[in-house]
């Protein structure tokens, strides 16, 4: 004979545990708000509002469903961004999947939070759980896309290890770990590629295959989950696209100094097929010329997305910066629609250190934009003429940058402030 009181006791235990999960998440929300301070930014303001709705729904007199309010907090925490926002979203969704283990929304949000934190294997598990609950018919396109991306990333790592199996076990073991992060795997993958290049050389056929796999892996890492329209109405380009746009064209990279502005080099600068300018610049037709065919900028500071919009008209705009999330946010917020025809994609955001491009160690965040652009154009090696104009005065290039330039200069013309690399 069953004891009806036992069932009642279990139900009360379950309800107490559920209420404790809600209470714990309210404490976490409070800690988040106390640590973040200002809540006036749009994304954070919506999160604050969602937390208020959750608090109200937990009142005994409220008819609102606290579970829906909890999921809304998770959504808004992801929107607020940053590691702390993603961490809050993860804590919220961990509670949500315990409260309702068959909630599609909870598993989707938990997967997105883990994905944002770079915990690929765990994110994939959550996405697949969501897909099972959704039955495959109502699944969100973003989740299907992310599952495909995460699987293809792992396939790139496995294929790379197979190219040099005798030395790939650390990379294979790390990538196979359930708690491995994207950042850790990417760092190990880059070290694996550099070591093979150093040992066998760039011309080795297996090294070339390895570089292609690494380039594909990085493209998949940098690519954002949702399919966004091209930012600013521009056409995204990678290394191959940039190579095609500059092939056979004479190029000059123009310094922003007063020496060029006060000169009479403007007409000569405008005779180049491709005029490159960097960061903030002013034009004075007689000295600097009037054209800007490629504009390059480096993201600086803790919040580079808050800078002014890039409104200077140009054919190609390249944006250098790290990390990927900050780069994407800055590109979305600062590109001015119609101000550029082509925008360098994420594969071009760090050409000096990316093994798929130059892959050199030792270049820090202070490396000049002009030097980064020059090195990328030199690496592509499709321009019959590549000149620097206005970079002779001390301070225009950092000492290591100037040393690299002068070691490779084929001609220096002080009267025209020109250093030729071709």
N, C-alpha and C positions, 0 to 999 in steps of 0.2 A: 504494500500500500504506500503510495507516494505521500509525502508530507507537503501540504500546500504552503506551509510556512517557510520551507526550505527554498521553494521557488521565489517567494516574496523577498526572502533575504538576499538571494542572488541578484534579483532585479535591483534591489536597493544598492547593493555593492557596485553593480554596473553603472548605475546612475551617479553614485558618488565619484567613481573613477572618471566618468565623463565630465562632471562639473569641475573636478580637479584639473583636468586637461584645459578646460576653458580658462580657469583661474590662472593657471601657469602661463598661458599665452597672453593674458591681460598683463601679467607682471612683465613679460618679455617686451610687450608693446610699450609699457611705461618706461622700461630701461632704455629702449631704442629712442623714444622721444626725449628723455632726459639727456642722453648722450649727444643727440643731434642738434639740440637747441632750436635754431631758427626753422620754422616750418612754413615759410612763406613761398618757397619755390613751388611751382604748379604741381609737380609730381608728389612732393612731400605733403602739400596741403591736402591732396586727395587721400593720401594715406592717413593723415590725422583725422580727416572726416570719417574714413572707414573704421578707424579704431573707436571713434565716438559712437558709431552705429553699433559696433560689437558690444561696447560697454552697456548701451541702452538695451540691447536685445537680451542681455543676461539678467536684467531686472525681472523679478518675479511677476510684475504686472504687465510686462511686454508680451505682445502676441507675435513678435517677429521671431523668425527661426535663427538662433544664434549660429547654426552651422553655415548657413548662407552668408551671414555677416563675417564669419571666420574666413571663408574662402575669399571674400571680397578684400579682406585685409591682406591675404596672400597675393592677390592680383596687384593691389596698389603698392605693396612692398617691392614687387618685381619692377613695377613702373618707376619707383623712386630710384632704383639702381644702386650701384655701389655694392661692395662686399657685405656691408652691414644690412642693406636692404634685402639682398639675396639670402643672407643668413636668417633674417627674420622670416622671410617667405618660407624657407626650408623648415624652420621650427614650427610655423603655423601649419604647414601641410603635413608634417609628420604627425601632428596631433589630429589633423583632419582625417588622415588615412587610418588612424586608430579608432576614431569615433565612428566613422562609416567606412568600413573596409571595401565596400563595393561602389564607392563614389568615383565616377569617371573624372569629375572636375578636380577632386583632391589629388588623384594620381597624375593627372596632366600637370597641375601646378607644381607638384613635388618634383616631377621630371624636369620642368623648366628651371626650377631653383637649383637643382643639382647640376644641370647643364651649364647654367650661368656661373657656377662655382668651379667648373672644369672637372667635375667628378663623372666622367663619361660612362663608365660601366654601370654605376648606380643609376644614372639618368636613363640609360637604355633599358634597364630593368623596369623602371617606373613607366616609361613610355610604352613598353610592351604590355605591361599590366593594363594600362589605359586602353590600349588597342584591343585587348581581349574583352574588356568590359564593354567597349563601344561596339563590338561585334563586327568591326571592319567597315560598316556602312556609314556611320555617323562620325567617324574619326576626323579630328581636326587636321587640315592639310599641313599645318606647321609641325605637328607631331610626326606625321608620316615622313615629312621632309627631313626632320632631325634624325629619325631612326636611320634613314638611308645614309645621311651624312656621317653619323657616328660609325656605322658599319663599314663604310668606305674608308674612313680614316684608319680603322683597325686593319683593314685589308692592305692599306699602303704600308703600314708598319710590318706586317707579316711578310709581304712581298720583299721589302727592303732587307729584312733579316735573311730571307732565303737567298738573296744575291751573294751575301758573305756570311754563310751560316756558322763558320768557324769562329767568328768574332761577335756575333750578334746576340748572344744569350743574355747579356745585361738588359739590352733594349727589349727583347722578347719577354723576359721575366717581369720587367717593370710594366710594360703595356698590358700584360696579362693579369696584373693585380687588380682586384676589385676596387681598391681605394686609390689607385693611381690617378693623378690629376693631369689635365691636358698640359699644363705648364711643365710638369716634371717629364712627361713623355716627349714633349717638343724639345726640351733642353737635351735630353739623352739622345734623341734622334739627330739633332744638329751636331752633337759631339761625335756620334757614330759616322756621320757623313764627312765631317772634317778629317777624322782619322783616316778614313779610306782614301780621301783625296790626297792627303799628305803622303800616304804610303804608295799609292798606285798612280797618281797624277790624273789631271782632268781628262786626258785623252783616252784613258782606259775604258773600253766599252761597257764593262760592268759598273764602273763609276758613273758613266753618263746615264745608265739606267737607274742607278741609285739616286742621282740628282733629279731625274724626272719624277721618281716616286716621292722624294722629299718635297719637290715643288708642288705636286698634287696634294700631298698631305697638308702643307702650309696653306694652300688655297682653300682646302676644306675647313681648316681651323679658323681662318680669317673670315670665311663667308658667314654672314649673319643668317640666323635661322629663317625668319620670315622673308619671303621674296618681295623686296622693296623695289619700287621703280627707280630708275637711274637717278641719283641725286642731282638736283639742280637742273634737270632736263638734259644732262650730259651723257655722253657715251663712255662707259668705263673701259679702260685699257690696261693690260698687263705689259710685261716686257716685250712680248711679240708684237703687240699693237703699237707700242712706242717705237720699236725698231722700224716698223713699217712706215710710221709717220715722219721719221727723220732720215731714213735711208737716202743717201746721195745728196744730202743738203749740207751747205756750209753753215756752221754754228758759231755763235759768239755768246759767251756768258759775261754780262755787263755788271760791274760793281756799282754800288749805290752811293759812292763817295762824291764829295764836292769837286774833286779833281776832274771827274768825267763830266759833271754837270756844267763846269766852267769852261770846258774844252770846246773845240769845234769839230768833234768826231761824229756828230749826229748823222750826217749823210752817209758816212762810211759804215757806221753801225747798221743803218737801215738797209744797206746793200747785201748784208748776209741773208741767206735763205731762212734762217731760224734765229731769232733774237731771244735770249733767255734772261729773265730778271728774277730776283729772289726777294722773298719776304716783303717788307714795306719799301716802296720806292716812289720817287717823283720823277716826272718826265720834264725835260727842257729840250725841246726839239733840236736846237743847235748843238747841244753837247751830248745828250743821252740818246738822241734819236726818238722816234715816235712809236715804233712798233714793239709789241710784246707778243711773241708767238708761243712762248712757254713760260709760265710763272710757277716757281717752286717755293714752298713755304715749309718751315719746320715748326711743329707744335711745341710750345714751351710752357712751363708752369704746371701747377696742379690741376687746373681746370681750363685747358686750352679751348674747349668748346664755347667759352664765354667771350672770346675775342670778337673783334669786329668782323663783319661779313667780308668775304673776298669778292669785291665788286669790280676789280680791274679786268677789263675785257682781254681775253687771251684765247688762243686756240687750244692749248694743253695746260692743265693745271696738275701739278704733282704735290701731294701733301705727305710729308715725312713725319713719323711719330710712333710712339709706343706708350702704353700697351694698345692692343687691338681695339678694346672696347672704347677707350678714350678717342682713338683715331676715328672710329665709326661715328661716334657722337659728334665730334668736331666737324667732320665732313658733312653730316646731315644738317647741322645747325648753321654753319658758316658759308657754305656754298651759296652763291647768289644765282638764281635761275637765269639762264641765258648769258651769263658772264663768261662761260667756257664751253667749248665744243666737246672736249674730251677731259676726263678726270682719271688720274692714275688710280687703279684699284688697290686693294689691301696688299697684294703681292709686291707692290712697289714701295711700301711705306717704310721699309728699313733695308735699302739695297746694300749698304756697306757690310752689315753683319749677317745677312740672310745667306746661308750656304747655297740656296738655289740661284743666287746672283753672285755678289763678290765674296761673301762668306769670310770676311776678315775680322779678327779679334782686335780689341784694343781701341776701337773708336767709341767714344762716350757720347752722352746726350748733348754735349756742348759742341759737337762737330758742326762746322758751318754749313748752311744750306747750299751755298755756291759750290763748296767742295764736294758735298754729297751728290749734287746734280752733275758736276763735272765727271766724277768717278763713274756714275751710272752711264753717262753718254760715252765716255771712253770705253767702258766695258762692252757696250753694245757694238761699238767699232764699225759703224756704217756711215760715218760722216767723213768726207774727204778733207775737211778743214774744221778744226776745233780750237777756238781761241778764247783766251781770257782778256778782258779789257778793263783796266783800272785796278788791278790787284797787286801792283808792285809796291805801293806804300806799305810800310810796316803796320801790322794790325789788321789788314784786310783778310789775311789768312792766318790761322794759328801756325806756330812754328813747324809742327809735324806736317801740316797740310802744305805749307810753302815748300818744305823740303821735298815732298813727293812731286809737286808741280815742277820745281826747277830741275829735278833729276830726269824728268821726261820731256822737258821743253826742247823743241827743235829750233826755236828762234825767239829772241827777245828784242822788241823794238820800243825803246824808252820814249821816243818822240811821239808814238801813238799809244803809249801805255798798253802795249799788246804783248801777251805771251802766247806763242803758238805751240800746240801739242801735235799738230799734223804737218 
